[in-house]
Amino acid sequence: MNTGQMLAFGAGTFCLGIAFTFGLIFAVIARHGSADQNDGCLSTAISLAALMLAAYFFIQAV
C-alpha cells in the first residue's frame, strides 16, 4: 500500500465518521423535536454527501 492509498483510505474513514456523527445528531434532534417543526431534507443531504465523499475516497484507495 503506497502513501496515496493510505491518505485516500484515511480521508474516506474521516468522512464516514463525519457522516455517522451528523446522522446521529440529526436523529436525536428529529426524535426529541416537536411534531409541528418541519426538519426538511437538509440533514439527509449532508449525511448523504459525506457518505458519497467517503465512497469516492475508498474507490480511489482501491
N, CA, C, O and CB atoms as a CASP TS submission, in Angstrom:
PFRMAT TS
TARGET T0000
AUTHOR 0000-0000-0000
METHOD Language model
MODEL 1
PARENT N/A
ATOM      1  N   MET     1       0.853  -1.169   0.000  1.00  0.00           N
ATOM      2  CA  MET     1       0.000   0.000   0.000  1.00  0.00           C
ATOM      3  C   MET     1       0.903   1.238   0.000  1.00  0.00           C
ATOM      4  O   MET     1       1.762   1.385   0.870  1.00  0.00           O
ATOM      5  CB  MET     1      -0.973  -0.005   1.230  1.00  0.00           C
ATOM      6  N   ASN     2       0.707   2.114  -0.969  1.00  0.00           N
ATOM      7  CA  ASN     2       1.546   3.303  -1.024  1.00  0.00           C
ATOM      8  C   ASN     2       0.918   4.451  -0.234  1.00  0.00           C
ATOM      9  O   ASN     2      -0.157   4.302   0.348  1.00  0.00           O
ATOM     10  CB  ASN     2       1.777   3.723  -2.479  1.00  0.00           C
ATOM     11  N   THR     3       1.590   5.576  -0.221  1.00  0.00           N
ATOM     12  CA  THR     3       1.173   6.713   0.600  1.00  0.00           C
ATOM     13  C   THR     3      -0.156   7.294   0.116  1.00  0.00           C
ATOM     14  O   THR     3      -0.997   7.676   0.930  1.00  0.00           O
ATOM     15  CB  THR     3       2.255   7.799   0.589  1.00  0.00           C
ATOM     16  N   GLY     4      -0.348   7.363  -1.192  1.00  0.00           N
ATOM     17  CA  GLY     4      -1.596   7.896  -1.726  1.00  0.00           C
ATOM     18  C   GLY     4      -2.798   7.063  -1.330  1.00  0.00           C
ATOM     19  O   GLY     4      -3.858   7.607  -1.020  1.00  0.00           O
ATOM     20  N   GLN     5      -2.641   5.748  -1.338  1.00  0.00           N
ATOM     21  CA  GLN     5      -3.732   4.872  -0.925  1.00  0.00           C
ATOM     22  C   GLN     5      -4.039   5.038   0.560  1.00  0.00           C
ATOM     23  O   GLN     5      -5.203   5.040   0.962  1.00  0.00           O
ATOM     24  CB  GLN     5      -3.388   3.416  -1.231  1.00  0.00           C
ATOM     25  N   MET     6      -3.004   5.175   1.362  1.00  0.00           N
ATOM     26  CA  MET     6      -3.229   5.363   2.797  1.00  0.00           C
ATOM     27  C   MET     6      -3.929   6.683   3.077  1.00  0.00           C
ATOM     28  O   MET     6      -4.812   6.744   3.933  1.00  0.00           O
ATOM     29  CB  MET     6      -1.905   5.304   3.556  1.00  0.00           C
ATOM     30  N   LEU     7      -3.545   7.745   2.365  1.00  0.00           N
ATOM     31  CA  LEU     7      -4.195   9.037   2.560  1.00  0.00           C
ATOM     32  C   LEU     7      -5.657   8.990   2.112  1.00  0.00           C
ATOM     33  O   LEU     7      -6.528   9.541   2.785  1.00  0.00           O
ATOM     34  CB  LEU     7      -3.442  10.132   1.796  1.00  0.00           C
ATOM     35  N   ALA     8      -5.930   8.334   0.977  1.00  0.00           N
ATOM     36  CA  ALA     8      -7.306   8.229   0.498  1.00  0.00           C
ATOM     37  C   ALA     8      -8.154   7.396   1.453  1.00  0.00           C
ATOM     38  O   ALA     8      -9.307   7.736   1.719  1.00  0.00           O
ATOM     39  CB  ALA     8      -7.338   7.618  -0.906  1.00  0.00           C
ATOM     40  N   PHE     9      -7.590   6.309   1.968  1.00  0.00           N
ATOM     41  CA  PHE     9      -8.322   5.488   2.923  1.00  0.00           C
ATOM     42  C   PHE     9      -8.592   6.257   4.214  1.00  0.00           C
ATOM     43  O   PHE     9      -9.682   6.159   4.777  1.00  0.00           O
ATOM     44  CB  PHE     9      -7.547   4.205   3.225  1.00  0.00           C
ATOM     45  N   GLY    10      -7.614   7.015   4.683  1.00  0.00           N
ATOM     46  CA  GLY    10      -7.806   7.833   5.886  1.00  0.00           C
ATOM     47  C   GLY    10      -8.862   8.903   5.683  1.00  0.00           C
ATOM     48  O   GLY    10      -9.671   9.156   6.574  1.00  0.00           O
ATOM     49  N   ALA    11      -8.859   9.536   4.508  1.00  0.00           N
ATOM     50  CA  ALA    11      -9.869  10.554   4.221  1.00  0.00           C
ATOM     51  C   ALA    11     -11.259   9.929   4.136  1.00  0.00           C
ATOM     52  O   ALA    11     -12.232  10.525   4.595  1.00  0.00           O
ATOM     53  CB  ALA    11      -9.535  11.289   2.912  1.00  0.00           C
ATOM     54  N   GLY    12     -11.362   8.741   3.556  1.00  0.00           N
ATOM     55  CA  GLY    12     -12.646   8.046   3.494  1.00  0.00           C
ATOM     56  C   GLY    12     -13.153   7.677   4.874  1.00  0.00           C
ATOM     57  O   GLY    12     -14.345   7.798   5.155  1.00  0.00           O
ATOM     58  N   THR    13     -12.260   7.232   5.731  1.00  0.00           N
ATOM     59  CA  THR    13     -12.644   6.899   7.102  1.00  0.00           C
ATOM     60  C   THR    13     -13.079   8.144   7.863  1.00  0.00           C
ATOM     61  O   THR    13     -14.028   8.096   8.645  1.00  0.00           O
ATOM     62  CB  THR    13     -11.485   6.215   7.832  1.00  0.00           C
ATOM     63  N   PHE    14     -12.392   9.250   7.637  1.00  0.00           N
ATOM     64  CA  PHE    14     -12.759  10.514   8.270  1.00  0.00           C
ATOM     65  C   PHE    14     -14.152  10.959   7.811  1.00  0.00           C
ATOM     66  O   PHE    14     -14.951  11.419   8.627  1.00  0.00           O
ATOM     67  CB  PHE    14     -11.713  11.603   7.945  1.00  0.00           C
ATOM     68  N   CYS    15     -14.447  10.826   6.522  1.00  0.00           N
ATOM     69  CA  CYS    15     -15.765  11.196   6.001  1.00  0.00           C
ATOM     70  C   CYS    15     -16.858  10.289   6.555  1.00  0.00           C
ATOM     71  O   CYS    15     -17.969  10.749   6.822  1.00  0.00           O
ATOM     72  CB  CYS    15     -15.767  11.139   4.472  1.00  0.00           C
ATOM     73  N   LEU    16     -16.556   9.012   6.730  1.00  0.00           N
ATOM     74  CA  LEU    16     -17.532   8.117   7.354  1.00  0.00           C
ATOM     75  C   LEU    16     -17.823   8.529   8.788  1.00  0.00           C
ATOM     76  O   LEU    16     -18.968   8.468   9.236  1.00  0.00           O
ATOM     77  CB  LEU    16     -17.032   6.677   7.320  1.00  0.00           C
ATOM     78  N   GLY    17     -16.801   8.943   9.499  1.00  0.00           N
ATOM     79  CA  GLY    17     -17.003   9.427  10.865  1.00  0.00           C
ATOM     80  C   GLY    17     -17.866  10.671  10.903  1.00  0.00           C
ATOM     81  O   GLY    17     -18.722  10.810  11.776  1.00  0.00           O
ATOM     82  N   ILE    18     -17.647  11.577   9.963  1.00  0.00           N
ATOM     83  CA  ILE    18     -18.467  12.788   9.893  1.00  0.00           C
ATOM     84  C   ILE    18     -19.914  12.432   9.577  1.00  0.00           C
ATOM     85  O   ILE    18     -20.834  12.969  10.192  1.00  0.00           O
ATOM     86  CB  ILE    18     -17.912  13.760   8.833  1.00  0.00           C
ATOM     87  N   ALA    19     -20.120  11.528   8.621  1.00  0.00           N
ATOM     88  CA  ALA    19     -21.481  11.117   8.253  1.00  0.00           C
ATOM     89  C   ALA    19     -22.186  10.461   9.438  1.00  0.00           C
ATOM     90  O   ALA    19     -23.362  10.727   9.684  1.00  0.00           O
ATOM     91  CB  ALA    19     -21.450  10.148   7.052  1.00  0.00           C
ATOM     92  N   PHE    20     -21.474   9.608  10.170  1.00  0.00           N
ATOM     93  CA  PHE    20     -22.067   8.947  11.327  1.00  0.00           C
ATOM     94  C   PHE    20     -22.423   9.959  12.409  1.00  0.00           C
ATOM     95  O   PHE    20     -23.497   9.884  13.006  1.00  0.00           O
ATOM     96  CB  PHE    20     -21.113   7.891  11.886  1.00  0.00           C
ATOM     97  N   THR    21     -21.519  10.908  12.660  1.00  0.00           N
ATOM     98  CA  THR    21     -21.762  11.911  13.695  1.00  0.00           C
ATOM     99  C   THR    21     -22.951  12.792  13.348  1.00  0.00           C
ATOM    100  O   THR    21     -23.826  13.010  14.186  1.00  0.00           O
ATOM    101  CB  THR    21     -20.522  12.771  13.901  1.00  0.00           C
ATOM    102  N   PHE    22     -22.994  13.304  12.110  1.00  0.00           N
ATOM    103  CA  PHE    22     -24.124  14.129  11.708  1.00  0.00           C
ATOM    104  C   PHE    22     -25.420  13.326  11.706  1.00  0.00           C
ATOM    105  O   PHE    22     -26.463  13.835  12.117  1.00  0.00           O
ATOM    106  CB  PHE    22     -23.875  14.728  10.329  1.00  0.00           C
ATOM    107  N   GLY    23     -25.366  12.090  11.251  1.00  0.00           N
ATOM    108  CA  GLY    23     -26.559  11.249  11.263  1.00  0.00           C
ATOM    109  C   GLY    23     -27.088  11.021  12.665  1.00  0.00           C
ATOM    110  O   GLY    23     -28.298  11.055  12.891  1.00  0.00           O
ATOM    111  N   LEU    24     -26.191  10.792  13.598  1.00  0.00           N
ATOM    112  CA  LEU    24     -26.591  10.589  14.989  1.00  0.00           C
ATOM    113  C   LEU    24     -27.189  11.859  15.581  1.00  0.00           C
ATOM    114  O   LEU    24     -28.215  11.807  16.260  1.00  0.00           O
ATOM    115  CB  LEU    24     -25.395  10.133  15.826  1.00  0.00           C
ATOM    116  N   ILE    25     -26.555  12.993  15.326  1.00  0.00           N
ATOM    117  CA  ILE    25     -27.059  14.272  15.844  1.00  0.00           C
ATOM    118  C   ILE    25     -28.436  14.578  15.273  1.00  0.00           C
ATOM    119  O   ILE    25     -29.342  14.966  16.010  1.00  0.00           O
ATOM    120  CB  ILE    25     -26.084  15.417  15.512  1.00  0.00           C
ATOM    121  N   PHE    26     -28.600  14.405  13.965  1.00  0.00           N
ATOM    122  CA  PHE    26     -29.889  14.718  13.349  1.00  0.00           C
ATOM    123  C   PHE    26     -30.968  13.735  13.767  1.00  0.00           C
ATOM    124  O   PHE    26     -32.138  14.109  13.848  1.00  0.00           O
ATOM    125  CB  PHE    26     -29.761  14.725  11.839  1.00  0.00           C
ATOM    126  N   ALA    27     -30.601  12.486  14.034  1.00  0.00           N
ATOM    127  CA  ALA    27     -31.581  11.511  14.511  1.00  0.00           C
ATOM    128  C   ALA    27     -32.081  11.879  15.905  1.00  0.00           C
ATOM    129  O   ALA    27     -33.271  11.757  16.194  1.00  0.00           O
ATOM    130  CB  ALA    27     -30.975  10.102  14.523  1.00  0.00           C
ATOM    131  N   VAL    28     -31.175  12.327  16.762  1.00  0.00           N
ATOM    132  CA  VAL    28     -31.572  12.740  18.114  1.00  0.00           C
ATOM    133  C   VAL    28     -32.441  13.993  18.050  1.00  0.00           C
ATOM    134  O   VAL    28     -33.430  14.103  18.775  1.00  0.00           O
ATOM    135  CB  VAL    28     -30.325  12.997  18.998  1.00  0.00           C
ATOM    136  N   ILE    29     -32.075  14.932  17.186  1.00  0.00           N
ATOM    137  CA  ILE    29     -32.875  16.153  17.042  1.00  0.00           C
ATOM    138  C   ILE    29     -34.270  15.815  16.528  1.00  0.00           C
ATOM    139  O   ILE    29     -35.260  16.361  17.016  1.00  0.00           O
ATOM    140  CB  ILE    29     -32.181  17.153  16.088  1.00  0.00           C
ATOM    141  N   ALA    30     -34.356  14.923  15.550  1.00  0.00           N
ATOM    142  CA  ALA    30     -35.660  14.557  14.994  1.00  0.00           C
ATOM    143  C   ALA    30     -36.509  13.818  16.017  1.00  0.00           C
ATOM    144  O   ALA    30     -37.727  13.987  16.056  1.00  0.00           O
ATOM    145  CB  ALA    30     -35.484  13.697  13.745  1.00  0.00           C
ATOM    146  N   ARG    31     -35.873  13.008  16.838  1.00  0.00           N
ATOM    147  CA  ARG    31     -36.639  12.237  17.822  1.00  0.00           C
ATOM    148  C   ARG    31     -37.180  13.115  18.937  1.00  0.00           C
ATOM    149  O   ARG    31     -38.302  12.910  19.400  1.00  0.00           O
ATOM    150  CB  ARG    31     -35.778  11.138  18.414  1.00  0.00           C
ATOM    151  N   HIS    32     -36.388  14.094  19.374  1.00  0.00           N
ATOM    152  CA  HIS    32     -36.792  14.916  20.510  1.00  0.00           C
ATOM    153  C   HIS    32     -37.397  16.251  20.093  1.00  0.00           C
ATOM    154  O   HIS    32     -37.746  17.063  20.950  1.00  0.00           O
ATOM    155  CB  HIS    32     -35.612  15.160  21.406  1.00  0.00           C
ATOM    156  N   GLY    33     -37.524  16.489  18.797  1.00  0.00           N
ATOM    157  CA  GLY    33     -38.146  17.722  18.323  1.00  0.00           C
ATOM    158  C   GLY    33     -39.653  17.617  18.395  1.00  0.00           C
ATOM    159  O   GLY    33     -40.208  16.521  18.474  1.00  0.00           O
ATOM    160  N   SER    34     -40.312  18.761  18.367  1.00  0.00           N
ATOM    161  CA  SER    34     -41.769  18.738  18.412  1.00  0.00           C
ATOM    162  C   SER    34     -42.326  18.339  17.046  1.00  0.00           C
ATOM    163  O   SER    34     -41.629  18.428  16.036  1.00  0.00           O
ATOM    164  CB  SER    34     -42.326  20.115  18.845  1.00  0.00           C
ATOM    165  N   ALA    35     -43.554  17.909  17.023  1.00  0.00           N
ATOM    166  CA  ALA    35     -44.155  17.383  15.808  1.00  0.00           C
ATOM    167  C   ALA    35     -44.482  18.483  14.798  1.00  0.00           C
ATOM    168  O   ALA    35     -44.600  18.195  13.607  1.00  0.00           O
ATOM    169  CB  ALA    35     -45.408  16.612  16.151  1.00  0.00           C
ATOM    170  N   ASP    36     -44.630  19.725  15.237  1.00  0.00           N
ATOM    171  CA  ASP    36     -45.006  20.780  14.313  1.00  0.00           C
ATOM    172  C   ASP    36     -43.814  21.410  13.592  1.00  0.00           C
ATOM    173  O   ASP    36     -44.004  22.246  12.708  1.00  0.00           O
ATOM    174  CB  ASP    36     -45.759  21.839  15.049  1.00  0.00           C
ATOM    175  N   GLN    37     -42.604  21.025  13.950  1.00  0.00           N
ATOM    176  CA  GLN    37     -41.425  21.557  13.261  1.00  0.00           C
ATOM    177  C   GLN    37     -41.150  20.717  12.023  1.00  0.00           C
ATOM    178  O   GLN    37     -41.177  19.487  12.075  1.00  0.00           O
ATOM    179  CB  GLN    37     -40.183  21.573  14.202  1.00  0.00           C
ATOM    180  N   ASN    38     -40.888  21.389  10.918  1.00  0.00           N
ATOM    181  CA  ASN    38     -40.558  20.693   9.685  1.00  0.00           C
ATOM    182  C   ASN    38     -39.051  20.694   9.540  1.00  0.00           C
ATOM    183  O   ASN    38     -38.444  21.755   9.397  1.00  0.00           O
ATOM    184  CB  ASN    38     -41.245  21.352   8.453  1.00  0.00           C
ATOM    185  N   ASP    39     -38.434  19.512   9.573  1.00  0.00           N
ATOM    186  CA  ASP    39     -36.977  19.407   9.546  1.00  0.00           C
ATOM    187  C   ASP    39     -36.417  19.577   8.145  1.00  0.00           C
ATOM    188  O   ASP    39     -35.299  20.068   7.987  1.00  0.00           O
ATOM    189  CB  ASP    39     -36.540  18.075  10.110  1.00  0.00           C
ATOM    190  N   GLY    40     -37.160  19.188   7.135  1.00  0.00           N
ATOM    191  CA  GLY    40     -36.677  19.283   5.765  1.00  0.00           C
ATOM    192  C   GLY    40     -35.705  18.164   5.449  1.00  0.00           C
ATOM    193  O   GLY    40     -35.560  17.209   6.213  1.00  0.00           O
ATOM    194  N   CYS    41     -35.049  18.297   4.320  1.00  0.00           N
ATOM    195  CA  CYS    41     -34.143  17.235   3.905  1.00  0.00           C
ATOM    196  C   CYS    41     -32.685  17.684   3.945  1.00  0.00           C
ATOM    197  O   CYS    41     -31.823  17.011   3.381  1.00  0.00           O
ATOM    198  CB  CYS    41     -34.501  16.762   2.509  1.00  0.00           C
ATOM    199  N   LEU    42     -32.394  18.798   4.595  1.00  0.00           N
ATOM    200  CA  LEU    42     -31.014  19.269   4.676  1.00  0.00           C
ATOM    201  C   LEU    42     -30.141  18.284   5.444  1.00  0.00           C
ATOM    202  O   LEU    42     -28.999  18.035   5.060  1.00  0.00           O
ATOM    203  CB  LEU    42     -30.959  20.644   5.339  1.00  0.00           C
ATOM    204  N   SER    43     -30.669  17.728   6.519  1.00  0.00           N
ATOM    205  CA  SER    43     -29.873  16.782   7.307  1.00  0.00           C
ATOM    206  C   SER    43     -29.568  15.528   6.503  1.00  0.00           C
ATOM    207  O   SER    43     -28.465  14.988   6.593  1.00  0.00           O
ATOM    208  CB  SER    43     -30.605  16.411   8.603  1.00  0.00           C
ATOM    209  N   THR    44     -30.527  15.061   5.722  1.00  0.00           N
ATOM    210  CA  THR    44     -30.299  13.893   4.884  1.00  0.00           C
ATOM    211  C   THR    44     -29.282  14.195   3.798  1.00  0.00           C
ATOM    212  O   THR    44     -28.433  13.359   3.491  1.00  0.00           O
ATOM    213  CB  THR    44     -31.607  13.419   4.262  1.00  0.00           C
ATOM    214  N   ALA    45     -29.361  15.382   3.216  1.00  0.00           N
ATOM    215  CA  ALA    45     -28.419  15.767   2.164  1.00  0.00           C
ATOM    216  C   ALA    45     -26.995  15.858   2.696  1.00  0.00           C
ATOM    217  O   ALA    45     -26.055  15.447   2.017  1.00  0.00           O
ATOM    218  CB  ALA    45     -28.829  17.100   1.546  1.00  0.00           C
ATOM    219  N   ILE    46     -26.826  16.385   3.887  1.00  0.00           N
ATOM    220  CA  ILE    46     -25.488  16.497   4.480  1.00  0.00           C
ATOM    221  C   ILE    46     -24.905  15.112   4.742  1.00  0.00           C
ATOM    222  O   ILE    46     -23.740  14.857   4.438  1.00  0.00           O
ATOM    223  CB  ILE    46     -25.538  17.313   5.794  1.00  0.00           C
ATOM    224  N   SER    47     -25.709  14.226   5.300  1.00  0.00           N
ATOM    225  CA  SER    47     -25.230  12.876   5.590  1.00  0.00           C
ATOM    226  C   SER    47     -24.915  12.104   4.312  1.00  0.00           C
ATOM    227  O   SER    47     -23.910  11.397   4.247  1.00  0.00           O
ATOM    228  CB  SER    47     -26.264  12.118   6.413  1.00  0.00           C
ATOM    229  N   LEU    48     -25.767  12.236   3.294  1.00  0.00           N
ATOM    230  CA  LEU    48     -25.518  11.523   2.043  1.00  0.00           C
ATOM    231  C   LEU    48     -24.311  12.087   1.307  1.00  0.00           C
ATOM    232  O   LEU    48     -23.580  11.339   0.658  1.00  0.00           O
ATOM    233  CB  LEU    48     -26.747  11.585   1.148  1.00  0.00           C
ATOM    234  N   ALA    49     -24.093  13.393   1.398  1.00  0.00           N
ATOM    235  CA  ALA    49     -22.919  13.986   0.761  1.00  0.00           C
ATOM    236  C   ALA    49     -21.639  13.453   1.407  1.00  0.00           C
ATOM    237  O   ALA    49     -20.668  13.158   0.710  1.00  0.00           O
ATOM    238  CB  ALA    49     -22.969  15.527   0.857  1.00  0.00           C
ATOM    239  N   ALA    50     -21.636  13.331   2.717  1.00  0.00           N
ATOM    240  CA  ALA    50     -20.464  12.795   3.399  1.00  0.00           C
ATOM    241  C   ALA    50     -20.255  11.322   3.042  1.00  0.00           C
ATOM    242  O   ALA    50     -19.116  10.882   2.883  1.00  0.00           O
ATOM    243  CB  ALA    50     -20.609  12.959   4.921  1.00  0.00           C
ATOM    244  N   LEU    51     -21.329  10.565   2.915  1.00  0.00           N
ATOM    245  CA  LEU    51     -21.209   9.158   2.532  1.00  0.00           C
ATOM    246  C   LEU    51     -20.699   9.004   1.099  1.00  0.00           C
ATOM    247  O   LEU    51     -19.890   8.120   0.821  1.00  0.00           O
ATOM    248  CB  LEU    51     -22.557   8.456   2.682  1.00  0.00           C
ATOM    249  N   MET    52     -21.170   9.862   0.192  1.00  0.00           N
ATOM    250  CA  MET    52     -20.693   9.795  -1.192  1.00  0.00           C
ATOM    251  C   MET    52     -19.220  10.184  -1.285  1.00  0.00           C
ATOM    252  O   MET    52     -18.468   9.596  -2.063  1.00  0.00           O
ATOM    253  CB  MET    52     -21.536  10.708  -2.094  1.00  0.00           C
ATOM    254  N   LEU    53     -18.809  11.169  -0.496  1.00  0.00           N
ATOM    255  CA  LEU    53     -17.402  11.556  -0.478  1.00  0.00           C
ATOM    256  C   LEU    53     -16.539  10.431   0.079  1.00  0.00           C
ATOM    257  O   LEU    53     -15.441  10.184  -0.421  1.00  0.00           O
ATOM    258  CB  LEU    53     -17.207  12.832   0.348  1.00  0.00           C
ATOM    259  N   ALA    54     -17.026   9.753   1.107  1.00  0.00           N
ATOM    260  CA  ALA    54     -16.293   8.611   1.656  1.00  0.00           C
ATOM    261  C   ALA    54     -16.176   7.494   0.625  1.00  0.00           C
ATOM    262  O   ALA    54     -15.118   6.879   0.494  1.00  0.00           O
ATOM    263  CB  ALA    54     -16.983   8.089   2.925  1.00  0.00           C
ATOM    264  N   ALA    55     -17.257   7.227  -0.107  1.00  0.00           N
ATOM    265  CA  ALA    55     -17.211   6.201  -1.142  1.00  0.00           C
ATOM    266  C   ALA    55     -16.207   6.569  -2.230  1.00  0.00           C
ATOM    267  O   ALA    55     -15.484   5.706  -2.728  1.00  0.00           O
ATOM    268  CB  ALA    55     -18.600   5.995  -1.753  1.00  0.00           C
ATOM    269  N   TYR    56     -16.162   7.834  -2.594  1.00  0.00           N
ATOM    270  CA  TYR    56     -15.201   8.284  -3.599  1.00  0.00           C
ATOM    271  C   TYR    56     -13.762   8.035  -3.133  1.00  0.00           C
ATOM    272  O   TYR    56     -12.937   7.533  -3.897  1.00  0.00           O
ATOM    273  CB  TYR    56     -15.410   9.778  -3.905  1.00  0.00           C
ATOM    274  N   PHE    57     -13.469   8.381  -1.899  1.00  0.00           N
ATOM    275  CA  PHE    57     -12.111   8.173  -1.389  1.00  0.00           C
ATOM    276  C   PHE    57     -11.765   6.696  -1.268  1.00  0.00           C
ATOM    277  O   PHE    57     -10.621   6.311  -1.510  1.00  0.00           O
ATOM    278  CB  PHE    57     -11.952   8.846  -0.037  1.00  0.00           C
ATOM    279  N   PHE    58     -12.738   5.857  -0.898  1.00  0.00           N
ATOM    280  CA  PHE    58     -12.463   4.421  -0.814  1.00  0.00           C
ATOM    281  C   PHE    58     -12.208   3.843  -2.198  1.00  0.00           C
ATOM    282  O   PHE    58     -11.348   2.977  -2.357  1.00  0.00           O
ATOM    283  CB  PHE    58     -13.632   3.684  -0.140  1.00  0.00           C
ATOM    284  N   ILE    59     -12.945   4.312  -3.203  1.00  0.00           N
ATOM    285  CA  ILE    59     -12.702   3.842  -4.570  1.00  0.00           C
ATOM    286  C   ILE    59     -11.323   4.287  -5.038  1.00  0.00           C
ATOM    287  O   ILE    59     -10.623   3.529  -5.710  1.00  0.00           O
ATOM    288  CB  ILE    59     -13.792   4.368  -5.534  1.00  0.00           C
ATOM    289  N   GLN    60     -10.929   5.503  -4.690  1.00  0.00           N
ATOM    290  CA  GLN    60      -9.598   5.984  -5.060  1.00  0.00           C
ATOM    291  C   GLN    60      -8.499   5.172  -4.360  1.00  0.00           C
ATOM    292  O   GLN    60      -7.419   4.976  -4.916  1.00  0.00           O
ATOM    293  CB  GLN    60      -9.456   7.476  -4.712  1.00  0.00           C
ATOM    294  N   ALA    61      -8.774   4.711  -3.162  1.00  0.00           N
ATOM    295  CA  ALA    61      -7.772   3.925  -2.427  1.00  0.00           C
ATOM    296  C   ALA    61      -7.581   2.554  -3.054  1.00  0.00           C
ATOM    297  O   ALA    61      -6.489   1.990  -2.979  1.00  0.00           O
ATOM    298  CB  ALA    61      -8.180   3.772  -0.958  1.00  0.00           C
ATOM    299  N   VAL    62      -8.604   2.018  -3.659  1.00  0.00           N
ATOM    300  CA  VAL    62      -8.506   0.708  -4.279  1.00  0.00           C
ATOM    301  C   VAL    62      -7.815   0.863  -5.613  1.00  0.00           C
ATOM    302  O   VAL    62      -7.619  -0.122  -6.324  1.00  0.00           O
ATOM    303  CB  VAL    62      -9.898   0.054  -4.447  1.00  0.00           C
TER
END
